[in-house]
Amino acid sequence: MVITGQTHSSIKLLEDLKKTILKTIKNQISLSDLLENLKVDESKLNEALTELENEELIYFNKKINLIERIK
């Protein structure tokens, strides 16, 4: 058994959040608008955004808090 520090349910929650983010972002959106639309915890949202950015599906400009969809 491998212990990763995350439960199966939290991994599934993160994957569902990533799918919802991609559906919500049509072109670009501010971080505050995304937080308001999704009504999720900011730390979970940041974790999902980081993963999406690593997967090169979005670009997150941290200076102006603007999220832009790449693909």
PDB file of N, CA, C and O in Angstrom, chain B, residues numbered from 101:
ATOM      1  N   MET B 101       0.843  -1.172   0.000  1.00  0.00           N
ATOM      2  CA  MET B 101       0.000   0.000   0.000  1.00  0.00           C
ATOM      3  C   MET B 101       0.893   1.241   0.000  1.00  0.00           C
ATOM      4  O   MET B 101       1.889   1.312   0.719  1.00  0.00           O
ATOM      5  N   VAL B 102       0.514   2.199  -0.813  1.00  0.00           N
ATOM      6  CA  VAL B 102       1.243   3.455  -0.902  1.00  0.00           C
ATOM      7  C   VAL B 102       0.441   4.521  -0.172  1.00  0.00           C
ATOM      8  O   VAL B 102      -0.754   4.681  -0.419  1.00  0.00           O
ATOM      9  N   ILE B 103       1.083   5.238   0.710  1.00  0.00           N
ATOM     10  CA  ILE B 103       0.428   6.321   1.439  1.00  0.00           C
ATOM     11  C   ILE B 103       0.850   7.634   0.801  1.00  0.00           C
ATOM     12  O   ILE B 103       2.030   7.985   0.801  1.00  0.00           O
ATOM     13  N   THR B 104      -0.124   8.357   0.255  1.00  0.00           N
ATOM     14  CA  THR B 104       0.192   9.588  -0.461  1.00  0.00           C
ATOM     15  C   THR B 104      -0.135  10.839   0.323  1.00  0.00           C
ATOM     16  O   THR B 104       0.299  11.928  -0.054  1.00  0.00           O
ATOM     17  N   GLY B 105      -0.872  10.717   1.382  1.00  0.00           N
ATOM     18  CA  GLY B 105      -1.239  11.895   2.159  1.00  0.00           C
ATOM     19  C   GLY B 105      -2.573  12.482   1.752  1.00  0.00           C
ATOM     20  O   GLY B 105      -3.068  13.400   2.407  1.00  0.00           O
ATOM     21  N   GLN B 106      -3.170  11.967   0.678  1.00  0.00           N
ATOM     22  CA  GLN B 106      -4.481  12.434   0.256  1.00  0.00           C
ATOM     23  C   GLN B 106      -5.426  11.245   0.195  1.00  0.00           C
ATOM     24  O   GLN B 106      -5.047  10.162  -0.252  1.00  0.00           O
ATOM     25  N   THR B 107      -6.630  11.448   0.638  1.00  0.00           N
ATOM     26  CA  THR B 107      -7.614  10.385   0.566  1.00  0.00           C
ATOM     27  C   THR B 107      -8.214  10.326  -0.831  1.00  0.00           C
ATOM     28  O   THR B 107      -8.120  11.274  -1.610  1.00  0.00           O
ATOM     29  N   HIS B 108      -8.818   9.216  -1.122  1.00  0.00           N
ATOM     30  CA  HIS B 108      -9.444   9.036  -2.432  1.00  0.00           C
ATOM     31  C   HIS B 108     -10.521  10.092  -2.673  1.00  0.00           C
ATOM     32  O   HIS B 108     -10.652  10.605  -3.784  1.00  0.00           O
ATOM     33  N   SER B 109     -11.279  10.411  -1.650  1.00  0.00           N
ATOM     34  CA  SER B 109     -12.359  11.391  -1.819  1.00  0.00           C
ATOM     35  C   SER B 109     -11.821  12.796  -2.093  1.00  0.00           C
ATOM     36  O   SER B 109     -12.412  13.543  -2.873  1.00  0.00           O
ATOM     37  N   SER B 110     -10.703  13.160  -1.455  1.00  0.00           N
ATOM     38  CA  SER B 110     -10.147  14.496  -1.712  1.00  0.00           C
ATOM     39  C   SER B 110      -9.544  14.579  -3.113  1.00  0.00           C
ATOM     40  O   SER B 110      -9.571  15.638  -3.739  1.00  0.00           O
ATOM     41  N   ILE B 111      -9.001  13.467  -3.605  1.00  0.00           N
ATOM     42  CA  ILE B 111      -8.475  13.438  -4.971  1.00  0.00           C
ATOM     43  C   ILE B 111      -9.624  13.568  -5.965  1.00  0.00           C
ATOM     44  O   ILE B 111      -9.515  14.298  -6.951  1.00  0.00           O
ATOM     45  N   LYS B 112     -10.725  12.863  -5.708  1.00  0.00           N
ATOM     46  CA  LYS B 112     -11.899  12.949  -6.583  1.00  0.00           C
ATOM     47  C   LYS B 112     -12.491  14.356  -6.553  1.00  0.00           C
ATOM     48  O   LYS B 112     -12.894  14.881  -7.591  1.00  0.00           O
ATOM     49  N   LEU B 113     -12.546  14.964  -5.380  1.00  0.00           N
ATOM     50  CA  LEU B 113     -13.044  16.330  -5.252  1.00  0.00           C
ATOM     51  C   LEU B 113     -12.196  17.288  -6.088  1.00  0.00           C
ATOM     52  O   LEU B 113     -12.727  18.170  -6.762  1.00  0.00           O
ATOM     53  N   LEU B 114     -10.889  17.111  -6.037  1.00  0.00           N
ATOM     54  CA  LEU B 114      -9.981  17.964  -6.797  1.00  0.00           C
ATOM     55  C   LEU B 114     -10.185  17.777  -8.302  1.00  0.00           C
ATOM     56  O   LEU B 114     -10.191  18.753  -9.052  1.00  0.00           O
ATOM     57  N   GLU B 115     -10.351  16.538  -8.744  1.00  0.00           N
ATOM     58  CA  GLU B 115     -10.584  16.267 -10.166  1.00  0.00           C
ATOM     59  C   GLU B 115     -11.912  16.872 -10.630  1.00  0.00           C
ATOM     60  O   GLU B 115     -11.990  17.444 -11.717  1.00  0.00           O
ATOM     61  N   ASP B 116     -12.944  16.746  -9.811  1.00  0.00           N
ATOM     62  CA  ASP B 116     -14.244  17.345 -10.147  1.00  0.00           C
ATOM     63  C   ASP B 116     -14.152  18.866 -10.197  1.00  0.00           C
ATOM     64  O   ASP B 116     -14.761  19.501 -11.058  1.00  0.00           O
ATOM     65  N   LEU B 117     -13.394  19.444  -9.280  1.00  0.00           N
ATOM     66  CA  LEU B 117     -13.207  20.891  -9.259  1.00  0.00           C
ATOM     67  C   LEU B 117     -12.471  21.360 -10.510  1.00  0.00           C
ATOM     68  O   LEU B 117     -12.814  22.396 -11.080  1.00  0.00           O
ATOM     69  N   LYS B 118     -11.470  20.609 -10.935  1.00  0.00           N
ATOM     70  CA  LYS B 118     -10.731  20.962 -12.152  1.00  0.00           C
ATOM     71  C   LYS B 118     -11.647  20.944 -13.373  1.00  0.00           C
ATOM     72  O   LYS B 118     -11.559  21.829 -14.224  1.00  0.00           O
ATOM     73  N   LYS B 119     -12.524  19.947 -13.467  1.00  0.00           N
ATOM     74  CA  LYS B 119     -13.474  19.877 -14.584  1.00  0.00           C
ATOM     75  C   LYS B 119     -14.436  21.060 -14.552  1.00  0.00           C
ATOM     76  O   LYS B 119     -14.751  21.640 -15.591  1.00  0.00           O
ATOM     77  N   THR B 120     -14.897  21.410 -13.366  1.00  0.00           N
ATOM     78  CA  THR B 120     -15.818  22.540 -13.216  1.00  0.00           C
ATOM     79  C   THR B 120     -15.140  23.850 -13.594  1.00  0.00           C
ATOM     80  O   THR B 120     -15.751  24.708 -14.231  1.00  0.00           O
ATOM     81  N   ILE B 121     -13.883  24.005 -13.204  1.00  0.00           N
ATOM     82  CA  ILE B 121     -13.132  25.215 -13.553  1.00  0.00           C
ATOM     83  C   ILE B 121     -13.021  25.340 -15.062  1.00  0.00           C
ATOM     84  O   ILE B 121     -13.243  26.418 -15.615  1.00  0.00           O
ATOM     85  N   LEU B 122     -12.680  24.246 -15.733  1.00  0.00           N
ATOM     86  CA  LEU B 122     -12.536  24.288 -17.188  1.00  0.00           C
ATOM     87  C   LEU B 122     -13.863  24.607 -17.876  1.00  0.00           C
ATOM     88  O   LEU B 122     -13.874  25.277 -18.908  1.00  0.00           O
ATOM     89  N   LYS B 123     -14.975  24.138 -17.322  1.00  0.00           N
ATOM     90  CA  LYS B 123     -16.288  24.465 -17.886  1.00  0.00           C
ATOM     91  C   LYS B 123     -16.634  25.930 -17.657  1.00  0.00           C
ATOM     92  O   LYS B 123     -17.288  26.555 -18.492  1.00  0.00           O
ATOM     93  N   THR B 124     -16.195  26.478 -16.526  1.00  0.00           N
ATOM     94  CA  THR B 124     -16.523  27.855 -16.160  1.00  0.00           C
ATOM     95  C   THR B 124     -15.707  28.866 -16.958  1.00  0.00           C
ATOM     96  O   THR B 124     -16.219  29.918 -17.339  1.00  0.00           O
ATOM     97  N   ILE B 125     -14.451  28.551 -17.207  1.00  0.00           N
ATOM     98  CA  ILE B 125     -13.569  29.487 -17.911  1.00  0.00           C
ATOM     99  C   ILE B 125     -13.789  29.342 -19.413  1.00  0.00           C
ATOM    100  O   ILE B 125     -13.382  28.347 -20.012  1.00  0.00           O
ATOM    101  N   LYS B 126     -14.421  30.318 -20.006  1.00  0.00           N
ATOM    102  CA  LYS B 126     -14.608  30.309 -21.456  1.00  0.00           C
ATOM    103  C   LYS B 126     -13.400  30.935 -22.145  1.00  0.00           C
ATOM    104  O   LYS B 126     -12.847  30.349 -23.076  1.00  0.00           O
ATOM    105  N   ASN B 127     -12.995  32.093 -21.708  1.00  0.00           N
ATOM    106  CA  ASN B 127     -11.857  32.793 -22.281  1.00  0.00           C
ATOM    107  C   ASN B 127     -10.898  33.169 -21.161  1.00  0.00           C
ATOM    108  O   ASN B 127      -9.817  32.592 -21.041  1.00  0.00           O
ATOM    109  N   GLN B 128     -11.289  34.125 -20.353  1.00  0.00           N
ATOM    110  CA  GLN B 128     -10.502  34.498 -19.181  1.00  0.00           C
ATOM    111  C   GLN B 128     -11.440  35.007 -18.094  1.00  0.00           C
ATOM    112  O   GLN B 128     -12.539  35.491 -18.367  1.00  0.00           O
ATOM    113  N   ILE B 129     -10.970  34.882 -16.850  1.00  0.00           N
ATOM    114  CA  ILE B 129     -11.786  35.258 -15.698  1.00  0.00           C
ATOM    115  C   ILE B 129     -10.850  35.640 -14.561  1.00  0.00           C
ATOM    116  O   ILE B 129      -9.741  35.116 -14.456  1.00  0.00           O
ATOM    117  N   SER B 130     -11.299  36.546 -13.722  1.00  0.00           N
ATOM    118  CA  SER B 130     -10.478  36.922 -12.569  1.00  0.00           C
ATOM    119  C   SER B 130     -10.640  35.877 -11.471  1.00  0.00           C
ATOM    120  O   SER B 130     -11.639  35.159 -11.421  1.00  0.00           O
ATOM    121  N   LEU B 131      -9.653  35.803 -10.604  1.00  0.00           N
ATOM    122  CA  LEU B 131      -9.682  34.845  -9.501  1.00  0.00           C
ATOM    123  C   LEU B 131     -10.862  35.116  -8.579  1.00  0.00           C
ATOM    124  O   LEU B 131     -11.520  34.181  -8.124  1.00  0.00           O
ATOM    125  N   SER B 132     -11.132  36.379  -8.301  1.00  0.00           N
ATOM    126  CA  SER B 132     -12.247  36.708  -7.401  1.00  0.00           C
ATOM    127  C   SER B 132     -13.593  36.310  -8.006  1.00  0.00           C
ATOM    128  O   SER B 132     -14.476  35.836  -7.290  1.00  0.00           O
ATOM    129  N   ASP B 133     -13.758  36.499  -9.322  1.00  0.00           N
ATOM    130  CA  ASP B 133     -15.004  36.089  -9.977  1.00  0.00           C
ATOM    131  C   ASP B 133     -15.163  34.572  -9.957  1.00  0.00           C
ATOM    132  O   ASP B 133     -16.266  34.061  -9.759  1.00  0.00           O
ATOM    133  N   LEU B 134     -14.064  33.858 -10.162  1.00  0.00           N
ATOM    134  CA  LEU B 134     -14.112  32.402 -10.137  1.00  0.00           C
ATOM    135  C   LEU B 134     -14.457  31.892  -8.744  1.00  0.00           C
ATOM    136  O   LEU B 134     -15.246  30.959  -8.591  1.00  0.00           O
ATOM    137  N   LEU B 135     -13.860  32.511  -7.731  1.00  0.00           N
ATOM    138  CA  LEU B 135     -14.178  32.141  -6.346  1.00  0.00           C
ATOM    139  C   LEU B 135     -15.654  32.382  -6.043  1.00  0.00           C
ATOM    140  O   LEU B 135     -16.310  31.565  -5.397  1.00  0.00           O
ATOM    141  N   GLU B 136     -16.161  33.506  -6.516  1.00  0.00           N
ATOM    142  CA  GLU B 136     -17.563  33.854  -6.275  1.00  0.00           C
ATOM    143  C   GLU B 136     -18.507  32.887  -6.995  1.00  0.00           C
ATOM    144  O   GLU B 136     -19.533  32.489  -6.445  1.00  0.00           O
ATOM    145  N   ASN B 137     -18.152  32.515  -8.226  1.00  0.00           N
ATOM    146  CA  ASN B 137     -19.005  31.615  -9.011  1.00  0.00           C
ATOM    147  C   ASN B 137     -19.022  30.201  -8.450  1.00  0.00           C
ATOM    148  O   ASN B 137     -20.076  29.569  -8.386  1.00  0.00           O
ATOM    149  N   LEU B 138     -17.861  29.703  -8.046  1.00  0.00           N
ATOM    150  CA  LEU B 138     -17.765  28.305  -7.615  1.00  0.00           C
ATOM    151  C   LEU B 138     -18.080  28.099  -6.142  1.00  0.00           C
ATOM    152  O   LEU B 138     -18.489  27.009  -5.741  1.00  0.00           O
ATOM    153  N   LYS B 139     -17.894  29.137  -5.333  1.00  0.00           N
ATOM    154  CA  LYS B 139     -18.154  29.060  -3.884  1.00  0.00           C
ATOM    155  C   LYS B 139     -17.412  27.891  -3.231  1.00  0.00           C
ATOM    156  O   LYS B 139     -18.007  27.062  -2.543  1.00  0.00           O
ATOM    157  N   VAL B 140     -16.089  27.849  -3.468  1.00  0.00           N
ATOM    158  CA  VAL B 140     -15.243  26.809  -2.874  1.00  0.00           C
ATOM    159  C   VAL B 140     -14.176  27.457  -2.007  1.00  0.00           C
ATOM    160  O   VAL B 140     -13.990  28.674  -2.029  1.00  0.00           O
ATOM    161  N   ASP B 141     -13.488  26.636  -1.252  1.00  0.00           N
ATOM    162  CA  ASP B 141     -12.394  27.091  -0.411  1.00  0.00           C
ATOM    163  C   ASP B 141     -11.249  27.588  -1.297  1.00  0.00           C
ATOM    164  O   ASP B 141     -10.907  26.945  -2.290  1.00  0.00           O
ATOM    165  N   GLU B 142     -10.667  28.717  -0.943  1.00  0.00           N
ATOM    166  CA  GLU B 142      -9.621  29.318  -1.769  1.00  0.00           C
ATOM    167  C   GLU B 142      -8.392  28.425  -1.887  1.00  0.00           C
ATOM    168  O   GLU B 142      -7.763  28.386  -2.944  1.00  0.00           O
ATOM    169  N   SER B 143      -8.040  27.711  -0.829  1.00  0.00           N
ATOM    170  CA  SER B 143      -6.860  26.843  -0.893  1.00  0.00           C
ATOM    171  C   SER B 143      -7.088  25.677  -1.854  1.00  0.00           C
ATOM    172  O   SER B 143      -6.174  25.296  -2.586  1.00  0.00           O
ATOM    173  N   LYS B 144      -8.296  25.104  -1.862  1.00  0.00           N
ATOM    174  CA  LYS B 144      -8.617  24.025  -2.815  1.00  0.00           C
ATOM    175  C   LYS B 144      -8.613  24.557  -4.241  1.00  0.00           C
ATOM    176  O   LYS B 144      -8.145  23.885  -5.160  1.00  0.00           O
ATOM    177  N   LEU B 145      -9.137  25.770  -4.423  1.00  0.00           N
ATOM    178  CA  LEU B 145      -9.153  26.370  -5.747  1.00  0.00           C
ATOM    179  C   LEU B 145      -7.733  26.609  -6.241  1.00  0.00           C
ATOM    180  O   LEU B 145      -7.421  26.322  -7.397  1.00  0.00           O
ATOM    181  N   ASN B 146      -6.871  27.131  -5.376  1.00  0.00           N
ATOM    182  CA  ASN B 146      -5.479  27.362  -5.764  1.00  0.00           C
ATOM    183  C   ASN B 146      -4.771  26.060  -6.107  1.00  0.00           C
ATOM    184  O   ASN B 146      -3.963  26.017  -7.036  1.00  0.00           O
ATOM    185  N   GLU B 147      -5.066  25.002  -5.366  1.00  0.00           N
ATOM    186  CA  GLU B 147      -4.468  23.694  -5.652  1.00  0.00           C
ATOM    187  C   GLU B 147      -4.909  23.185  -7.027  1.00  0.00           C
ATOM    188  O   GLU B 147      -4.095  22.676  -7.797  1.00  0.00           O
ATOM    189  N   ALA B 148      -6.192  23.325  -7.327  1.00  0.00           N
ATOM    190  CA  ALA B 148      -6.717  22.895  -8.623  1.00  0.00           C
ATOM    191  C   ALA B 148      -6.140  23.746  -9.756  1.00  0.00           C
ATOM    192  O   ALA B 148      -5.799  23.220 -10.815  1.00  0.00           O
ATOM    193  N   LEU B 149      -6.031  25.050  -9.536  1.00  0.00           N
ATOM    194  CA  LEU B 149      -5.461  25.933 -10.559  1.00  0.00           C
ATOM    195  C   LEU B 149      -4.001  25.600 -10.829  1.00  0.00           C
ATOM    196  O   LEU B 149      -3.557  25.633 -11.977  1.00  0.00           O
ATOM    197  N   THR B 150      -3.257  25.282  -9.786  1.00  0.00           N
ATOM    198  CA  THR B 150      -1.852  24.906  -9.947  1.00  0.00           C
ATOM    199  C   THR B 150      -1.730  23.638 -10.779  1.00  0.00           C
ATOM    200  O   THR B 150      -0.876  23.553 -11.662  1.00  0.00           O
ATOM    201  N   GLU B 151      -2.578  22.657 -10.504  1.00  0.00           N
ATOM    202  CA  GLU B 151      -2.541  21.416 -11.279  1.00  0.00           C
ATOM    203  C   GLU B 151      -2.925  21.660 -12.733  1.00  0.00           C
ATOM    204  O   GLU B 151      -2.295  21.111 -13.638  1.00  0.00           O
ATOM    205  N   LEU B 152      -3.949  22.475 -12.970  1.00  0.00           N
ATOM    206  CA  LEU B 152      -4.350  22.786 -14.341  1.00  0.00           C
ATOM    207  C   LEU B 152      -3.254  23.545 -15.079  1.00  0.00           C
ATOM    208  O   LEU B 152      -3.049  23.350 -16.277  1.00  0.00           O
ATOM    209  N   GLU B 153      -2.559  24.404 -14.360  1.00  0.00           N
ATOM    210  CA  GLU B 153      -1.455  25.145 -14.975  1.00  0.00           C
ATOM    211  C   GLU B 153      -0.303  24.202 -15.303  1.00  0.00           C
ATOM    212  O   GLU B 153       0.330  24.343 -16.350  1.00  0.00           O
ATOM    213  N   ASN B 154      -0.024  23.247 -14.425  1.00  0.00           N
ATOM    214  CA  ASN B 154       1.025  22.260 -14.684  1.00  0.00           C
ATOM    215  C   ASN B 154       0.670  21.358 -15.863  1.00  0.00           C
ATOM    216  O   ASN B 154       1.553  20.894 -16.584  1.00  0.00           O
ATOM    217  N   GLU B 155      -0.617  21.113 -16.055  1.00  0.00           N
ATOM    218  CA  GLU B 155      -1.085  20.315 -17.185  1.00  0.00           C
ATOM    219  C   GLU B 155      -1.185  21.153 -18.457  1.00  0.00           C
ATOM    220  O   GLU B 155      -1.557  20.635 -19.510  1.00  0.00           O
ATOM    221  N   GLU B 156      -0.859  22.434 -18.370  1.00  0.00           N
ATOM    222  CA  GLU B 156      -0.871  23.392 -19.474  1.00  0.00           C
ATOM    223  C   GLU B 156      -2.252  23.542 -20.106  1.00  0.00           C
ATOM    224  O   GLU B 156      -2.378  23.672 -21.324  1.00  0.00           O
ATOM    225  N   LEU B 157      -3.283  23.524 -19.267  1.00  0.00           N
ATOM    226  CA  LEU B 157      -4.642  23.756 -19.736  1.00  0.00           C
ATOM    227  C   LEU B 157      -5.085  25.192 -19.499  1.00  0.00           C
ATOM    228  O   LEU B 157      -5.968  25.701 -20.189  1.00  0.00           O
ATOM    229  N   ILE B 158      -4.461  25.845 -18.508  1.00  0.00           N
ATOM    230  CA  ILE B 158      -4.770  27.244 -18.215  1.00  0.00           C
ATOM    231  C   ILE B 158      -3.467  28.002 -17.983  1.00  0.00           C
ATOM    232  O   ILE B 158      -2.409  27.412 -17.765  1.00  0.00           O
ATOM    233  N   TYR B 159      -3.578  29.329 -18.036  1.00  0.00           N
ATOM    234  CA  TYR B 159      -2.475  30.202 -17.633  1.00  0.00           C
ATOM    235  C   TYR B 159      -3.010  31.091 -16.525  1.00  0.00           C
ATOM    236  O   TYR B 159      -4.028  31.762 -16.695  1.00  0.00           O
ATOM    237  N   PHE B 160      -2.321  31.096 -15.389  1.00  0.00           N
ATOM    238  CA  PHE B 160      -2.749  31.888 -14.234  1.00  0.00           C
ATOM    239  C   PHE B 160      -1.731  32.991 -14.015  1.00  0.00           C
ATOM    240  O   PHE B 160      -0.615  32.731 -13.566  1.00  0.00           O
ATOM    241  N   ASN B 161      -2.118  34.239 -14.334  1.00  0.00           N
ATOM    242  CA  ASN B 161      -1.266  35.397 -14.119  1.00  0.00           C
ATOM    243  C   ASN B 161      -1.450  35.840 -12.673  1.00  0.00           C
ATOM    244  O   ASN B 161      -2.460  36.454 -12.327  1.00  0.00           O
ATOM    245  N   LYS B 162      -0.482  35.531 -11.844  1.00  0.00           N
ATOM    246  CA  LYS B 162      -0.599  35.793 -10.408  1.00  0.00           C
ATOM    247  C   LYS B 162      -0.457  37.274 -10.067  1.00  0.00           C
ATOM    248  O   LYS B 162      -0.886  37.703  -8.996  1.00  0.00           O
ATOM    249  N   LYS B 163       0.137  38.056 -10.962  1.00  0.00           N
ATOM    250  CA  LYS B 163       0.291  39.492 -10.699  1.00  0.00           C
ATOM    251  C   LYS B 163      -1.054  40.207 -10.711  1.00  0.00           C
ATOM    252  O   LYS B 163      -1.325  41.056  -9.861  1.00  0.00           O
ATOM    253  N   ILE B 164      -1.878  39.863 -11.665  1.00  0.00           N
ATOM    254  CA  ILE B 164      -3.175  40.535 -11.785  1.00  0.00           C
ATOM    255  C   ILE B 164      -4.344  39.592 -11.488  1.00  0.00           C
ATOM    256  O   ILE B 164      -5.502  39.961 -11.681  1.00  0.00           O
ATOM    257  N   ASN B 165      -4.044  38.375 -11.018  1.00  0.00           N
ATOM    258  CA  ASN B 165      -5.060  37.372 -10.650  1.00  0.00           C
ATOM    259  C   ASN B 165      -6.046  37.105 -11.781  1.00  0.00           C
ATOM    260  O   ASN B 165      -7.259  37.109 -11.574  1.00  0.00           O
ATOM    261  N   LEU B 166      -5.512  36.875 -12.980  1.00  0.00           N
ATOM    262  CA  LEU B 166      -6.336  36.586 -14.143  1.00  0.00           C
ATOM    263  C   LEU B 166      -6.034  35.173 -14.629  1.00  0.00           C
ATOM    264  O   LEU B 166      -4.874  34.793 -14.785  1.00  0.00           O
ATOM    265  N   ILE B 167      -7.083  34.407 -14.865  1.00  0.00           N
ATOM    266  CA  ILE B 167      -6.950  33.027 -15.312  1.00  0.00           C
ATOM    267  C   ILE B 167      -7.426  32.960 -16.751  1.00  0.00           C
ATOM    268  O   ILE B 167      -8.519  33.423 -17.077  1.00  0.00           O
ATOM    269  N   GLU B 168      -6.595  32.378 -17.613  1.00  0.00           N
ATOM    270  CA  GLU B 168      -6.920  32.301 -19.030  1.00  0.00           C
ATOM    271  C   GLU B 168      -6.830  30.854 -19.486  1.00  0.00           C
ATOM    272  O   GLU B 168      -5.881  30.142 -19.156  1.00  0.00           O
ATOM    273  N   ARG B 169      -7.815  30.435 -20.237  1.00  0.00           N
ATOM    274  CA  ARG B 169      -7.829  29.063 -20.747  1.00  0.00           C
ATOM    275  C   ARG B 169      -6.940  28.967 -21.980  1.00  0.00           C
ATOM    276  O   ARG B 169      -7.012  29.817 -22.868  1.00  0.00           O
ATOM    277  N   ILE B 170      -6.102  27.933 -22.036  1.00  0.00           N
ATOM    278  CA  ILE B 170      -5.197  27.758 -23.164  1.00  0.00           C
ATOM    279  C   ILE B 170      -5.823  26.852 -24.216  1.00  0.00           C
ATOM    280  O   ILE B 170      -5.830  27.190 -25.399  1.00  0.00           O
ATOM    281  N   LYS B 171      -6.347  25.704 -23.794  1.00  0.00           N
ATOM    282  CA  LYS B 171      -6.900  24.732 -24.750  1.00  0.00           C
ATOM    283  C   LYS B 171      -8.391  24.631 -24.602  1.00  0.00           C
ATOM    284  O   LYS B 171      -9.032  23.864 -25.320  1.00  0.00           O
TER     285      LYS B 171
END
